[in-house]
Amino acid sequence: MSIEKPQVDWRALWASGDLARFVFISLGILLHATNETMVATVMPAMVGELSGVELVGWSLAIYEIGAIVAGAAAGRLVSYVPLRSNMVAAALLYATGAVVCALAPSMPVFLAGRLIEGLGGGALVSLAFVSVERLFPRNIWPQLFGVMSAVWGVAVFSGPMLGAVIAQFLSWRWAFGIFFFGGGGMALACFAVLRGPTATRRQAATGKLPPFPFVALGTLAVSVVLIALAGVRIELLRSSVLLVLGLAGLALFFALDARKPLSRLFPSRPLDWNTPVGSGMIMVAAFSVATCSFTVYGPLLLTSLHGISLLTSGYIIAAESIAWSILSISVANAPVHREKAIIVTGAAMIAAGVAGFAYAVPSGFIPLILFCALLQGGGFGMAWPFVTRVIVAAAKPTESTVASSAVPTMQRIGYAVGAASSGIIANAAGFADGLSGDTARHVASWLFIAFVPLTLIGVSAAVRLIRRPEAPAVA
């Protein structure tokens, strides 16, 4: 007996106005993801005007901190405040951050804007998923979530190109100004699009609401900031103390999260090397941290060292994202017996891409740089879907939902820590003294070599993941 999948009647959705609402809530994902990936390609023009190259690593780290905190908060606030009010507040917060970035007279002010943007963008993404559950019939949720994933993919592709084109032909400030109008327009449109009772009335959840993890998320935010501060002004004692405190704070965050079963962000024993969940999470964390250096500093190094245009840098960053999606789709229906080989191959590709950048970026050979970007992005695309499936399958039945959401959360934490760590390495290698051709050349080598050991940890975690008998192959 076969069970047919429910089909979405797009014409009926259009006639009822639900399609317009769905397109509207997906705009929040588009704004957040495009902004997240755009900043790397506008960074060379921005640093040229504002200076502050020693703070480049903060641009992604602080954005991710805001997104993690606001994303967790927004999912709980809808039980106390109407959905529309939450959406308006998130969109206005995002627009405020964008205009602060666009008008920033200095790098510290720009980073304040990035934090506000991250808070607004993270809330918009979380509210988009909540909106599907609140506003649409349950039987079409899978299809709508699939479309939202496609929207995210389009945003990831378009972000670097959008930033490069606007920065090259207008100004890097206009790249953020566009998002100000997008966020402001979305806030105003909420009153016209979100008009039903499910969007305008407070809908308190039945029973006792899980407590919000204020302490755990606060500890996480402070930890990443401490790591980033360690690299702003390189002094042996000061930097060492801040780095140790930051790493200790991360350990404390996981300990605090484990003590709150009703509001935890991660499943049990998330960093236990001897379990499939732990080895999978270690793999996700290691590769997320290790691959940030090219995303954050790649365009800046390519323009400074070799005079490569922002548009070409945008193509290379976009190619990495395209490789991720293409290979992810290509292996999606791979037979079960090939799952282990795909995970390890993907991990090896990521490690090879990072190691290759250590030679390719200083040399300026664009075909090789592009090849390393394709290796890195393609490796993620191959391994990530299967790693996620193994982690979720190996988690306790009561923690499967937490395990599935923990993978992107760990990835965001990895990006934040990776961006902060990249700042430490780049400043220690010379950027603390300013941007010049000689310092950029020195930074270009160390920025990637320093993360090669972490990629080897990621490969080792991948091997342990597929060897664990508790990690069954998932069809």
Residue, then its C-alpha position, 0 to 999 in steps of 0.5 A: m500500500s503506497i501513501e501519496k505525498p500531499q501536493v501543494d495547490w499553488r493556485a488555491l494558495w494564491a487565491s486565498g492570499d496564503l501564497a503572498r503571505f508565504v513569499f512575504i515571510s520567506l523574505g526574512i530568510l532572503l534578507h538575513a542569508t544574503n547579508e550574511t554572505m555579502v559582507a566578505t566581498v564589500m570588505p576590501a572597499m570598506v577597509g579602504e575607507l574605514s581602516g580597522v583591518e584588525l577588526v575584520g574577523w569581528s564582522l562575521a563573529i558578531y553577526e553570528i552571535g546576534a543571530i544565535v541569541a535572537g533566533a533562540a529568543a524569537g521562537r519563545l517570544v511568539s508565545y507571549v507577543p503576537l506573531r506580527s508584532n514580533m515580525v515588525a520588531a525583528a524587521l525594524l531591528y534589522a533595518t536599524g542595523a543596516v542603516v548603522c552599517a551604511l552610515a558608519p564613520s568607523m569600524p567599531v560603529f560598523l560592528a555595532g550595526r552588524l550586531i544589531e543586524g544579526l539580532g534582527g536577521g536571526a529573529l526573522v529566520s526563526l519567525a519564518f519557520v514559526s510562521v509556517e506552523r502558525l499560518f499554513p495547513r500541516n499537510i503542506w509544511p514539508q513542501l513549504f520548508g523545502v521552498m524555504s531551503a531553496v530561498w536560502g540557497v538563492a540568497v547564499f549564491s546571490g549575496p557575494m555577487l550582490g555585494a561585489v556588484i554594488a561595491q564596484f559600481l556604487s559604494w559599499r555603503w549602498a550594499f547595506g543601504i539596500f537592506f535598510f530599505g528591505g527591512g523597513g519595507m518588510a516592517l510596514a508590509c507586515f500590517a497589510v500581509l499578516r492580518g489574520p487572528t493567528a498573526t495578530r493575537r497572542q497565543a500562549a502555549t498550553g502548559k508550562l513554557p520552557p525557560f529561556p536559556f539566558v545564562a547559557l547564551g550570555t556565556l556563549a556570547v561573552s566567550v566569543v567576544l573574549i576570543a575576538l578581543a584576544g586578537v585585536r591587540i596582540e600582546l602575549l600575556r593579555s592575548s593568552v589570558l583572553l583566549v584561555l578565558g574564551l575557551a573556558g567560557l565555551a566549555l562552561f556554555f556546554a556545561l550550562d546547556a546540559r543542565k537545562p533539559l527543558s531548554r537545551l540547545f544540544p543533545s546529551r554528550p554533544l562533544d563526546w568523541n566516543t559517541p556518534v553524536g559527539s564525533g559528528m558534532i566535533m566534525v561539524a565544529a572543527f570544519s565550521v571553524a577551520t573554513c571561516s578564514f577564506t570567507v572572512y579574509g579571502p576577498l580582502l587578501l585577493t584584492s590587496l595582494h593581486g589586484i583581483s577585482l571585487l567582482t571576481s572575488g564574488y564569483i569565487i565565493a559564489a562558486e563555493s556555495i554553488a558547489w555545495s548545493i550541486l554536490s549535495i543534490s547529486v549525492a542525495n539519493a546515493p545508496v546506503h552502502r556508499e554513505k560512509a565513503i561519501i562522508v569521509t570523501g567530503a571531509a577529505m575534500i574540505a581539508a584539502g581545500v583549506a590546505g590548498f588555499a595556503y598556497a593558492v591565495p599567496s600565489g594569486f593563481i585564480p584557477l587554483i583558488l577557484f579549485c580550492a573553493l570548489l573542493q571546500g564547498g563541494g566537500f560540505g555539500m557531500a558530507w553535511p546531509f549524511v552527517t546530519r542524518v547519522i547524528v539524528a539517527a544516533a540521538k536518543p528518541t526524545e532528543s531527535t528534534v534537538a539533535s536536528s536543530a543542534v547541527p546548524t546551531m553548532q555550525r553558527i557557533g563554529y563560524a563565530v569562533g572561526a571568525a574570531s580565531s581568524g582575527i587573532i591569526a591575521n593580526a598576529a601575522g601582521f594585520a595588527d600593524g595595518l594593511s600592506g602588500d607585505t603584511a597581506r602576503h604573510v597573513a595569506s599563508w598563516l591564515f590557512i596553515a594554522f587551521v590545517p590541524l583542525t581540519l585533520i581533527g575533522v577528518s578523524a571525527a568523520v572516520r570515527l563517526i562512520r566506524r561507530p556501531e551505534a551509528p547505523a546507516v540511514a536510508 
